[in-house]
Amino acid sequence: MAKSLRIIPEKCTGCMQCELACSWVQTGMFQPSRSLIRVNVFDEQASYAPYTCFQCDEAWCMTACPVNAISVNESTGAKVVGDSNCVGCGLCTIACPFGTVFYNPDTQKAFKCDLCDGNPACVVACPTGAIEYTESESADWLGGWAEKVNSSYVASIEGGETA
Amino acid sequence: MTNGGWKGTILRINLTNGQISKEPLNMDWAKAFVGGRGLAAKYLYEEMDPKADALSPENKMIFATGPMTGTNASTSSRYMVVTKGALTNAITTSNSGGHWGPELKFAGYDMLIVEGQAPTPSYISICNDDVRICSAEHIWGKTVWETDDIVREESGQHDTVVTCIGPAGENLVRFAAIVNDRHRAAGRSGVGAVMGSKNLKAIAVRGTGGVPVANPEKFMSSMWAMKNKLTEHPVTGEGLAAYGTAVLVNIINESGAMPTNNHQASQMDGADNISGETLTDTRLVANKACFSCTIACGRVSQLPGEAQDKFTVTTRPHNWKIAVEGPEYENAWAMGADCGINDLDALIKANALCNELGMDPISFGATLAAAMELYESGAVSEEITGMQLNFGNSDALIAMTEQAAYREGFGDELAEGSKRMTAKFNKPEFFMGVRGQEFPAYDARAIQGMGLGYATSNRGACHLKSYTVAPEILGIPEKMDPGVTEGKAEITKIFQDATCTVDASGLCLFLTFGVGLEEMQPQIEAVTGIPYTVSELLEVGERVWNIERMWNQRAGFSGKDDTLPKRLLEEPIPDGPTKGEVNRLGEMLPEYYKLRGWDSEGEPTKEKLASLGLG
């Protein structure tokens, strides 16, 4: 079974250490705009949700790519963009249902999480253990969490209208 | 050109004529003053007449990051607002975390200098090189949270970070704050009123660039060493992380150092009701970190359903149902113990109101405490206040928070700050502060060193300029007896200087609970590529402290202002473990001047200034 990134939003404090660590790997600078993991902040619900590529079994980014630039790393199972092949058309960024494939204006190529060849920098950097690199069969935890945030959001909106 | 840390560019905006310019950072100054509080003080010293009115177009505002800001070093989120304070008329250095400072760096700037006064309400929009002055006519009058929403929406970018003023800043409330990320504030000394006087509502920033590091290998290894120390330390790894800053409530109260009822007493009954422990047990929703911070002392709290309708204030009901940040120790004290209030729900509400309306909860709470003493002493009647203003009245707290921000009713008096307010009602002895700024949450009669720190603080009474509570109460790095004056001049000077260095670097002062300049030195060296030694960094701090002092002397302050209110010097603490204590400032001040290399009047000597390169 392949390892994947499992995110535990309840543990996230929104410190962005994962974004900083990822951008350091990507650019050698601290540059969150080039991070491949992003922390979404939902202020009124006090929720912080890091999200990144789930390395889908059925990877639409690979299907969409017209030049077969995205391949599977045999050892990690990560879907990896090959820079020499990528023509920067951006189709993969549109095809991804999660918005976790990005276009890098500096290199004019697509870029996405490659699991750092099996030692993800975001996992190492997270001070609260909100990102784990573990074996799992699916990313079902995502649905459960989305439902929770959604219901609390709906409750807060309804509360506002009735008050 | 810089190798790392600094971006090397200053953004300068003149609101009077709309001129926007970018200029290279003066690297000689950057090396001598590092950044943040230090470098901004140098620019303000060179560029501005300290005698100018704080609310006039001649006042300048500097929003300054440090070389560490925006890196992954823990707590590197800070920016400083340096200007002439509307509350104090002294140089002020108001610090804030969150995400705004790093975003300014990512946009390409070490500092933003704002000059002049916009002819009409305006806001500044920065997206990398694209800098504009936009109309704020449609958001003038809006709260901080509304402004945050609108300006972010208008920027068209989800990741835009906004710092802004609320109604308090627009109404020139003398303790108005500048608030970024909805809840993080450059809070003290009335920086929000200065921004309001410039007709500047908000500054939105989006940056996609990066912060380079001069020596990556050394930086990463020292970064991990510092982070690990913070994680292992009982304060930064456990206390602050588990309970937030309000973990101090019980500690300080039990020490008999918690000013209560406008400093009439030093302990409050029922203090545990507003402690970090109680907050965690009953109202906490989440811990929240500033950018890059591995401590995460920020609290997010929420009132349960039954508490949402507890108070009579009915405006903005929606906002009582959402999760809000705080309360922190300082505001739990100022609006709590100092006003005799131990109702946590009232404090959560009042604190959120301060954030929403853009107001410093410390000075506001302490001013309300002074007003309550005016009321109870009969110096102001209910006819003037419009409601009963007795100590312990949490309804009055909520009502007055709004009235002060909008300068309505008696709030108009509160909005002037307690020095001006108590003078107006002929009770100047009820003002509890220094240089016009109200004390924070530590009774200087119970902690001798804090008295010296308050009296000599360049920006007026402040807990963040020489936090000798650490050794005197918490035993960090080593325990000192809070009741003695011996050794306090020396520790105060060292703490003041070291704090200046931390504030110049872009790091948060809270990391000094767990690490010292020894641990920061390799980080600052690695990020800038400049081989500062620890003693050189401490000298940077001393240089900063002295240039702030010189600025204040030119503004009209002198050694005569290095004093405390009569209550702290002459009225003994009436009860509790510190019963009978007063602050013995006179035993510490002459030694302090001597250690500083100043003359007996508190004037920096030519020799001292020359040795610091300030002559």
Interface residues (C-beta under 8 A of the other chain):
Chain A: T13 G14 C15 M16 Q17 L20 A21 S23 W24 T27 G28 M29 F30 Q31 P32 S33 R34 D43 E44 Q45 A46 S47 Y48 A125 P127 T128 S156 G159 G160 A163
Chain B: G70 T71 N72 H99 F106 D159 R182 G207 T208 G209 G210 V211 P212 V213 P216 K227 T231 V285 A286 N287 K288 A289 C290 F291 S292 C293 T294 A296 G298 V300 Q302 P317 H318 K321 I322 A323
